[in-house]
Amino acid sequence: MKPLRHLCCLLFASATFAAAPPNILFMLSDDQAWSGLSCQMHPDMPDSKSSIVQTPNIARLAEQGMRFSAAYAPAPVCSPTRISLQTGRNPAALGWTKAAPAEMGHRLIEGDNRKSIRDDEVTIGQMLKSAGYATAHYGKWHLSGGGPAAHGYDESDGDTGNQDAAPHLPPNPVDIFGMGTRAVEFMKKSQAARKPFFIQMSYNALHYPENATPALIEKYRKLAGGRDDKEVGRAAIAEDLDRGVGELLAKLDAMGLSKNTIVIYMSDNGGSNRRTLNGGKGDMWEGGIRVPLIIRGPGIAPNSWCHQRVVGYDFFPTFCRWAGVKSPLPKQLEGGDITHLLSGSSEPVKRPREPLVFHFPHYQGDSPHSAILSGNMKLIHFYETGENQLFDLQADIGETNNLASKQPELTAKLSKQLADYLSEVRAEMPKPNPNYDPTKESARKGGGKGGKKGGKKP
């Protein structure tokens, strides 16, 4: 982008936000792969979109805004990402790195893991309320602690988890459309009160794929080419979700709110990426942490792209910037403001630390492991074996070429940076299991290979 155009975009965006604080509509899907939409997540990679899933409304949103080819969830599973989004901190620093119960009987004992947001943790909802925003959270909270109402939200569905979506069947599968109805009513009240709004739509889809619209299940059974019922259902419920997103955005248009509303669409963690990325939910391969991210709003060029790395906890300072928050931000924030990227800048995001660290001292998609990204390089460290694997994501997004033996100095440097960060934030670590008996070890739920990459998941 030429400097003059960059300056014009920046001035336009700043002037828009100065005139009236923007509404913020944050839509978070669940377990949706980077390549799980019908729009590409990288302009040069045809396989960065689904070969069967049809999401026309989200694709239209992408054409209207900016797509991020290198966006990361803070964690490869749901609740650690959600606490990170609320607080702007890395799950490792929060001591919350897994959602499912610990697996027992393996070589290592999983790191400890808390399950409830604390009263003293400052949330993005509280920060935006301090700036005069009306705040709402609908759908999956999954953080306990009294629910959203106890943590800065004027309206919510309460202290909800996955199980609250299960009873919702067609024509309202996993409450997609019920959530939308409540969000629209909140928008109307906020508009009448002349208050900007922040709404987080924490959709339960793609959970409970069996709840998808029956006609869509039949549609994808024909399209899926022999794939199992769960995958067919996940494709169907992704289209249900897309329709819910489309209806909500249509209401936003009808109310005349789109011109001053920033819309964000993101997944809480990765999922199966059949043709592109290695790994999936519950591990630090790109398939577990790289996610779709689309942002539309004032001053954002239509059908634009950003290739800078962004991570979910960048939204805390970014939302505060948009809202004009005057209260001091929490001192331990780890994210960086990304507003310059939306104006077309290619400058990297400024955070307290340049590397991005991901920590999963648990068994799920793989054995306990952590990862660090610095520039284009990514190192994954496995705790069972002590092995390090190094990848150049610019040249090898599929993580097929381990460079650790060819670049020992860089491997050692990144390994030390990773260990130093985890020590500094007192991250919970896996420990040797004194009672480990390999003859009695139970099968790993995620099928991981203990530091040996098992190839792309089916």
N, C-alpha and C positions, 0 to 999 in steps of 0.2 A: 504494500500500500504506500502511495506517495505521501510525504510529510504533510502537504497541504490538506489532502483528503482526511488524513488521520486527525489533524487539528480541528477540521470542521466537524467531523463525527464526534470528537471529544467535547467540543463546545456545545453541539446540539444536545448531546446526552446530558451534559451538566445543566444546561439551561432548562431542559425538560424536567429534570428531577428537582431543580431549585424552585420552579414554578409551583409544583405540587408534588409532595412525596408520592412515589409510585405505589400502587397496590402490588403485592407479591403473592403469586399463586404457585406453590411448590408441590408438584405431583411426583410421588415416589412409588414406583412399582416394586414388586417383590420377586427376587430370584429371576430377573430378566437378563438374559445374556447380552453381551455387547453386540452380537450379531443376531439378536432376537427380534428385530423390527423389519418392516419391509422397505425401510430407507437405509442406505449405506451409512456406516459410522466412520468410514474413511473414503475420500473421493477416488483413490487409486486402487481400492480393494473391493471388487465386486462381491467377494465372499464375506464382506463385513455387514451383510444384511441376510435375513432368513431366505431360504429357498422356497418356503411354503407359507409362513405366517403372513397374513395380510393386515396391515395396520395403516390404512389410508389417512386417518385423521392425524395420527402422530407424524406420518410422512409429510402432511401438509404443514404441520407446525414446524417441522424441520426446514421446509422450503421458505417459511416466513421468518426464520431466525438463524441462529448460529449452531452448528454442530461441532462438538468437541471430540476429536478422534482419540485423544489420550486422557480420558477422564477416569478417575479411580474412586471406587468406594473405599472408605476408611478401613473396611474389614471384609473378609470373604463370606460373612454371615450377617444375619439381620440386626439383632439388638445392639451389638457393638457399633455398627454403623449408625444406628439411631441415636445412641447416647453421644456419639461423636458429633453428629449433626446438631444436636441440641446444645452442646457445650463448646464446640470449636476446638476440641482436643483429640489427640491420637488415642485410640482404644488402649494401646499399651500403657500410656500414662494414666489412663482412667482405671486400669485393672479390670477391664471388662472386655474380654476377647473372644468369648464363645456364647452361643445361644442355647445349644443343645446340652444335655447332661454329659458329664465326663465319661469317657470310655475307660473301662477298667481291664486289668490283666495284661497290659502291654509292657514292653521293655521300660518305658518311662511312665511316671505319674504326671498327669496333666497339671499345668500351672493353675493356681487358684483363680477363681472367677466370680465376681459379684453379680448380682441380679437385680439391683434396684437403684434408681437415681436418688442421690442424696438431696436433702433439703437445702444444703449450702451451695449446691451447684447452680451457677447462673445460666439460664437457658436463653436461647435466641428469642423465645416468646416473651420473656421478661424484659429483654433489652428493647424489643420493638414496642412493647407496651409503654416503656418509659419515654418513647418518642411520639406517643399519641396514637399508636396503631390499635385497631381492634384485631384480636388474635383468635384463631380457631385451629383445632387439630381434629381431623376426622379419620376414622379407620384405626389401623393397627398402631397402638402406642408401644406395648411390649417392653416397657421400662419400669413398671410397678411404681412405687413411691407415691401412691395416691392419684396417679393419672395426670393428664395434662392440666386439669383445673388447679392442681397444687403447684404447678410449675410455669405459670405465666400465660395460660390460655383462657380466654373468656368463655369459649364454648368448645365442647369436645364430645366424643362418644364414651369417655370414661377410661378406666384402667383396663384396656383391651389387649388381647393377644390373638394368636392364630385361631384359637378355638371359637372366638366370637364370630368369625366369618362363616363357619361350617353350616349353621342352620339356614343361611341365605341361599335359596335355590332360584332358578329362573322363574319369573322374568327379571329377578334382581340377584344374579349370581354373585356370591361373596360380597354382597351389599355395595357393589360398584355404583349402581344408580341411586340407591338410597343415600349414599355419601354425597353424590352430586346434588341431590335435592336439598340436603341440609346446607351444603356450601352455598348454593344459590340464595337461599333464604338469609344466610349470614351476610352475603354481599349486599342484598337489598337493605338490610338493617344498617350496615356500615355506610352505605350510600346515603340513606336518609339522615343519618347522624353526621354526615360530612366528615367521616373519619376514613383514612386509608386502612386497608386490611392486609393482614398476613394470614394466609390459609395454607396449612400443610395437609395435603391429601395423601395419607399413608395407605395406599391400596393394599388389600390382601392378595390380589392376583399377582403372581401366578399360582398361589396355593389353592388347594382343593380343585384340581382340574376336572374332577368328576362332577363339579357343580356347573360346568359351562353349559351354555344353551345347547339343547339336544341337536338342533339343526346344524349348528356349527361343528359339533362333534362328528356328525355324519359327513359333513363337508370335508373335514380334515382327515377323516379315515380314508377317504378316497384319494386325497392329495398326498398323504403321508407315505405311501409306498411300503406298507408292511411294518411301520414303526409301532411300538407298543402303545397300549391304551393310555398310559400316563402321558406320553409325549403328544399323542393326539389331543388329549384333553388340555394340555398346556398351550398348544397352538390355538385351540378353540377359545380358551379363556383369555388368551392374549388379544384375540379379536373382540371379545366382550369388553375387555378393558379399553381397547381403542375406541369402541363406540361410546363408552362412558366419558372418555376424555373429549371426544368430539362434541357430545351433547353439552358438556360443561363449558367448553370454549364457545359454542354457539350462543349459549346464554350470556356469556361475558360480552360477546359482540352485541347481542340484542339490548343489553342494558347500557351500551355506550361506554363500557369500561376498558375495552381492549387497548385504546390509545395510551392509557396511563397505567397499564398492568404489565408487570414482568412475569412471564410464565416460564417455569423451569420443569423439565421432565428428566427424571433420572431413575436408575435402579439402585436398590439397597446393597446388592452384591451381584457378582456374575452368576453365570449358569453354564449349561452345556453349550459349547461352540463347536459344532460338528466339523466345520471345514477351515477354521481360522486359528483360534487360540488353543493353547494347551491347558488342560485342567478344567476346573469348574468350581462350584460352590464348595467352600470349606478348605480351599488351599490358595497358596500365593502365586501359583502360575497365573499368567495373564487372564486366563479364563475365569478365575475366581474373583479377581479384583477390578479388571477393566470393565467399565459399564457404559451404556448409552447415556449421553447427556446432550440436551437441546435447550437453548435459552432464546426466547423471543421477547422483545420489548422495545421501548422508545430508544432510538439511536442505534439499534442493532441492525446491521445490513441484512436484508433477506438472502437466503441461500448462501450464507457465508460459513467459513470453516475456521477453527482454531486447532492448532497442533501442539500448543504448549500443554504441559502436564498440569492438570488440576486435580484436586482431591476434595472429597465431601466436606471436610472441616474448613475449607476455604470459604464456604458460604456464610459462616458466622460473621466475619469482618465485612464481607461483601454486602450482606443484607443490612448490616448496621450503617455502612456507607450510603447505600440507597435511601435508607430511612432518615438519614441525618441525625443519627443518635448522638446526643451530646454527653451522655454519661460516659465515664471512663470504661473502656473495655476491660474484661478480665485479664489479669497480667499473664496468665499461663496459656493464652491462645497460641495455637500452633499453625493456624491457617493464615493465608494471605489474601488480600483484596484482589479480586479478578476483574474489576470494572474496566481496567485499561484494555483487557483482551477483547471485551465486547465492543470497544471502539475501533478495533482493527489492529491494535498493537501486537507485535510479536515478541515483546519483552517477556522473559520468564516472570512468574509470580514471585514476589518477594515474601519470604517466610522467615521466621526466626532461624530455621535451618534449611539449607538447600536440599539435602536428600529427603526423600520420602521413605518412611519406615513402616512396614507392615509386620505384625507380630501375631502368630497363631501357635501358642505352645500346647496344642491339642491334637488329638486324633480325629479326623473327619475325612476331608478329601485326600489327605496325605498324613504322614507322621508329623509330629511337632516340628515346626520350622518358622523362620522369619525371613523377611526380604528387605532389601534396601535398593532404592532407585536413585541414581545420581547422573544427571545428564541423560544420555541414551543407554547407560549401562545399568544392569540389574544383577544383583547377587542374591541367591537364595541359600540360606544355611539350614541344614538338617541336624537336629539335636540327637537323634538316635546314633547316627554314624559320624557326626562331626564334619560331614562333607559340605563343601561349598561348590555351587555351580554359578557360572557367570555367563551373562548373555548380553549381546548388543541388540537392543530392541529396535533400533533404526533399521538394521539389516536383517533381523531375525525375530519378527514379532511372534512367531510360533514357538520360540525357545527350543530349537532343535540342535543348536550348535553350542555346546558347553566350552567356553573359552578359558576356564579357570587354569588349566595347565599351560596355556599359551601366554597368559597374562598374569603371572604369579604376583607381581608387585601390586597391580590394581586390585586383584582378589584379596590380598592381605590388607590393603588400605580400606577397602569397603567393609571387609569383615570386622576390622577394628572399629570403624565408625558405627557399624550396627551394634556391636557389643557395648560401645561407650554410651550410645543413646539409651539402650535398654537398661544399663546400669544407672544412668543419670535419673531416669524417670521411675526407677525401682519397679520395673516390669515384672510381673509374675513369670516364673520360669519353670520348665518341666524338670523333674528330678528322677534319678534312678529308682527303679522299683526293686526294693530288696527281696521281694517275694516273686520276682518274675520267673516263670517257668515256660520256656518256649514250647514245650509239649502240650501245654494247656491254654496257650494264648487263643483268645477268641478272634473270630474274623473281624477285620476292621470294617466298620459300617460304610466308610467311603471308598474302600478298596485301594488305599494308598500303598505305595511300595517302599516306604521307609527311606526316602531320599533318592530313589531310583525312578526316574520319570517313566510313567507307564504309558505315555502316548496320549493322543487326544481321546477324550471320552466319547463314547458313542452317543 
